[in-house]
Amino acid sequence: MEVNVVHIKSGKTLATLKELSSKSTIRDVKNKFQQSNPKYYADRQAYKIDARGKMLKDEETLGQIGVDNNGKLLFKDLGPQVGWTTVFLTEYAGPLFIYLIFYMRPALIYGAGASGKPYAKVVHIAAACWSFHYAKRLLETVFVHRFSHATMPILNIFKNSSYYWGFAAFVAYFVNHPLYTPPSYGEKQIYAGLALFILSELGNFSVHLAFRSLRPPGTKERRIPKASSNPFTWMFNLVSCPNYTYEFWSWIGFTVMTQCLPAGLFCLAGFYQMAVWAKGKHRNYLKEFKDYPRHRRAIVPFLL
């Protein structure tokens, strides 16, 4: 069986792959194409049947998608790729170290006189919360997360890092500033925000563990996420992406605790992006699973 690989934009035939069968998968096609075009390693390739259609999954067979002898597949170059783990470690390590530079070496940022001025209690708490959050993210990347895709475009590492690193410097500059003013309502406001932050971080971690259990190691299997005996996972009864819900609540807590405008802006920017991701994942769940709970929302219970 022969299959023609055609460039999705130019329509030019790039290769004719031989010794395939109806049981050959898209991954097999990628591996064969790579043999004649080493530049295009498997994770850099994407295939479609129709230019406006979805990209084909690696596990789909040629028979399942209706490609027969002398049929064609539309090829798309995804560009240079980098591993998800590498991206996450880079974008999360940056905010941790950047924030701690402002906190531990204020003289480097604000001048020699800054090191002699004592921090308010909330500044120490904020540094601990920020450090805990990003240390947790780094550890989850290594030990918890199982990615459905091995790689992403290499440009994402610069885009994502500029967002996280930039906001880390923005928030850290004001919270650790010698002229920083503690919250208006004192310790009540600080500890209320801290409590929300801690509970939300526990919820976020619990949901990540629940997602991990849905995908066996080394597979791309997807299942309907459901609540377990852990109370933090009961949020699955209301939203499709409770990890984003808890993440948003964590930064609300941090903002309340510090009463810092840059922290609030970081919270809002993060919510916007997470809402976009959550809505996309929610739509995919509804399309993929006919018995998916229709009452769930994407990220905000009952609303969004």
C-alpha positions in Angstrom: 0.0 0.0 0.0 1.3 3.4 -1.0 0.3 6.8 0.5 1.2 10.2 -0.8 2.3 12.9 1.6 1.2 16.3 0.3 2.1 19.7 1.8 -1.0 21.2 3.3 -0.4 24.7 1.8 1.4 24.3 -1.5 -0.2 21.0 -2.5 3.2 19.6 -3.5 3.8 15.9 -3.1 6.7 15.6 -0.6 7.0 11.8 -0.5 5.3 8.6 -1.5 5.4 6.2 1.4 5.5 2.5 0.6 5.0 -0.8 2.5 2.1 0.6 4.6 -1.2 -1.2 5.3 -4.7 -0.3 6.5 -3.5 -1.2 10.0 -0.6 1.2 9.8 -1.0 4.1 12.3 -0.3 7.8 11.8 2.8 7.2 14.0 4.0 4.6 11.5 3.5 7.2 8.7 5.5 9.8 10.7 8.4 7.3 11.3 8.5 6.4 7.6 8.4 10.0 6.5 11.3 10.8 8.9 13.4 8.1 7.3 13.5 10.0 4.0 13.3 13.5 5.6 15.4 13.4 8.9 14.7 17.1 9.5 11.1 16.3 10.2 11.2 14.1 13.3 8.0 12.5 14.3 6.9 15.1 16.9 7.4 17.9 14.4 4.9 16.3 11.9 1.1 16.7 11.8 -1.3 15.2 9.4 -4.8 15.9 8.3 -7.3 14.4 5.8 -8.9 17.8 5.2 -7.1 21.2 5.4 -9.9 22.5 7.7 -10.1 19.3 9.7 -8.5 18.2 12.9 -5.0 16.9 13.2 -4.9 13.1 13.2 -3.9 11.2 16.3 -0.9 9.0 16.3 -2.9 5.9 17.2 -5.4 6.3 14.4 -4.9 3.8 11.5 -5.1 4.5 7.8 -8.1 2.1 7.6 -10.0 4.0 10.3 -9.6 7.4 8.5 -10.4 6.0 5.1 -7.0 6.3 3.4 -6.5 3.5 0.9 -3.8 2.7 -1.8 -2.5 5.8 -3.5 -4.5 7.9 -1.0 -3.1 11.1 0.4 -2.4 12.7 3.7 -1.9 16.5 4.2 1.4 17.3 6.0 1.9 20.2 8.3 5.3 21.2 9.7 4.8 22.1 13.4 8.3 23.7 13.5 11.2 22.9 16.0 9.9 21.2 19.1 10.9 21.1 22.8 9.7 18.7 25.5 6.8 19.8 27.8 8.9 19.0 30.8 11.7 21.2 29.7 9.2 24.1 29.1 7.5 23.7 32.4 10.8 23.5 34.4 12.1 26.6 32.6 9.0 28.7 33.0 8.5 27.7 36.7 12.1 27.9 37.9 12.4 31.5 36.7 9.6 33.0 38.9 11.0 31.2 41.9 14.5 32.5 41.6 13.5 36.0 40.4 11.2 36.5 43.3 13.8 35.3 45.8 16.4 37.7 44.4 14.0 40.7 45.2 13.3 39.2 48.6 16.8 38.1 49.7 18.9 40.7 48.0 16.9 44.0 48.2 20.1 46.1 48.0 20.6 44.8 44.4 17.2 46.1 43.4 16.4 49.1 45.5 19.8 50.4 46.6 22.2 49.8 49.6 19.8 51.4 52.1 17.1 48.8 51.4 18.9 46.0 53.2 18.8 47.8 56.5 15.0 48.2 56.5 13.0 45.4 58.2 10.3 43.6 56.3 6.7 43.5 57.5 5.5 40.1 58.5 3.3 39.7 55.4 6.3 40.1 53.2 7.9 37.0 54.7 4.6 35.1 54.4 4.2 36.2 50.7 7.7 35.0 49.9 7.0 31.6 51.5 3.7 31.3 49.6 5.3 32.3 46.3 8.2 29.9 46.8 5.9 27.0 47.8 3.7 27.5 44.8 6.5 27.4 42.2 8.4 24.7 44.1 5.2 22.6 44.0 4.9 23.2 40.3 8.4 22.1 39.6 8.0 18.9 41.7 4.6 18.2 40.0 6.2 18.6 36.6 8.8 15.9 37.4 6.8 13.5 39.5 3.1 14.0 38.9 2.1 15.3 35.4 1.6 12.9 32.5 1.5 14.8 29.2 -0.7 13.7 26.3 1.8 15.3 23.9 5.6 14.9 24.2 6.5 18.3 22.8 5.4 21.8 22.0 6.8 24.4 19.6 10.1 25.8 20.8 8.9 29.4 20.6 6.4 28.6 23.4 9.3 28.4 25.9 10.1 32.1 25.2 6.5 33.2 25.2 5.6 31.3 28.4 8.8 32.3 30.2 8.4 36.0 29.4 4.9 35.9 30.9 5.8 34.1 34.1 9.2 35.7 34.6 7.9 39.2 33.8 5.0 39.0 36.3 7.3 37.5 38.9 9.6 40.6 38.7 6.5 42.9 38.6 4.9 41.4 41.7 8.2 40.9 43.6 9.3 44.5 43.0 6.2 46.0 44.8 5.7 43.4 47.6 9.4 43.5 48.7 9.7 47.3 48.2 11.0 49.3 51.2 7.9 51.5 50.9 5.5 48.6 50.8 2.5 49.1 53.1 0.9 46.1 54.8 -2.9 45.4 54.2 -5.4 47.8 55.6 -7.2 45.3 57.8 -4.0 43.9 59.3 -3.6 40.3 60.4 -7.2 39.4 59.8 -6.8 40.2 56.2 -3.4 38.5 56.0 -4.5 35.3 57.5 -7.8 35.2 55.6 -5.9 35.5 52.4 -3.3 32.9 53.6 -6.0 30.4 54.5 -7.6 30.7 51.0 -4.1 30.3 49.4 -3.2 27.2 51.4 -6.6 25.5 50.9 -6.5 26.3 47.2 -3.0 24.9 46.8 -4.1 21.7 48.4 -7.1 21.5 46.1 -4.9 22.2 43.1 -2.5 19.4 44.1 -5.3 17.0 44.8 -6.8 17.6 41.3 -3.4 17.0 39.7 -3.1 13.7 41.4 -6.6 12.8 40.2 -5.7 13.7 36.6 -2.6 11.5 36.9 -4.7 8.5 37.9 -6.8 8.9 34.8 -3.9 8.2 32.4 -1.9 5.0 32.7 1.9 5.5 32.3 3.1 5.7 28.6 -0.4 6.2 27.2 -2.6 9.0 25.8 -5.8 7.5 27.1 -8.4 10.0 28.2 -11.2 9.3 30.7 -13.9 11.3 32.3 -12.5 12.9 35.4 -14.6 12.2 38.5 -14.6 13.1 42.2 -13.1 10.7 44.6 -13.2 10.4 48.4 -10.8 13.4 48.6 -13.1 16.4 49.4 -11.0 18.7 47.2 -11.8 16.6 44.1 -15.6 17.1 44.7 -15.1 20.2 42.6 -15.2 17.9 39.6 -19.0 17.7 40.2 -19.2 21.4 39.2 -16.4 22.1 36.7 -14.3 20.3 34.2 -11.0 21.9 35.2 -10.9 22.4 38.9 -7.2 22.6 38.9 -7.6 26.0 37.2 -10.4 27.0 39.6 -8.1 26.3 42.6 -5.2 28.1 40.9 -7.3 31.2 40.4 -8.4 31.0 44.1 -4.8 30.7 45.2 -3.9 34.0 43.6 -7.0 35.7 44.9 -5.8 34.6 48.3 -2.3 36.0 47.6 -3.8 39.2 46.4 -6.0 39.7 49.4 -3.1 38.8 51.7 -0.7 41.3 50.2 -3.2 43.9 49.0 -0.9 44.5 46.0 -2.2 45.7 42.7 0.4 43.9 40.6 -0.6 40.6 42.3 -4.2 41.3 41.4 -3.3 42.0 37.8 -1.3 38.7 37.7 -4.4 37.0 39.1 -6.7 38.4 36.4 -4.3 37.7 33.5 -3.9 34.1 34.7 -7.6 33.7 35.0 -8.2 34.9 31.5 -5.7 32.4 30.1 -6.9 29.6 32.2 -10.5 30.3 31.2 -9.5 30.0 27.6 -7.8 26.7 28.2 -10.6 25.4 30.4 -13.3 26.2 27.8 -11.4 24.4 25.1 -10.9 21.3 27.3 -14.6 21.4 28.3 -15.7 21.4 24.7 -13.4 18.5 23.9 -14.8 16.5 26.8 -18.4 17.1 25.6 -17.4 16.0 22.0 -15.4 13.0 23.1 -17.7 11.5 25.7 -21.4 11.2 25.0 -22.1 10.6 28.7 -20.1 13.6 29.9 -22.0 15.4 32.7 -23.8 18.3 31.0 -24.3 20.3 34.2 -20.6 21.0 34.6 -19.1 24.3 33.7 -15.5 24.9 32.5 -13.8 26.8 35.4 -16.3 28.8 37.4 -19.1 26.8 39.1 -22.5 27.6 37.7 -21.2 30.4 35.6 -18.4 29.8 33.1 
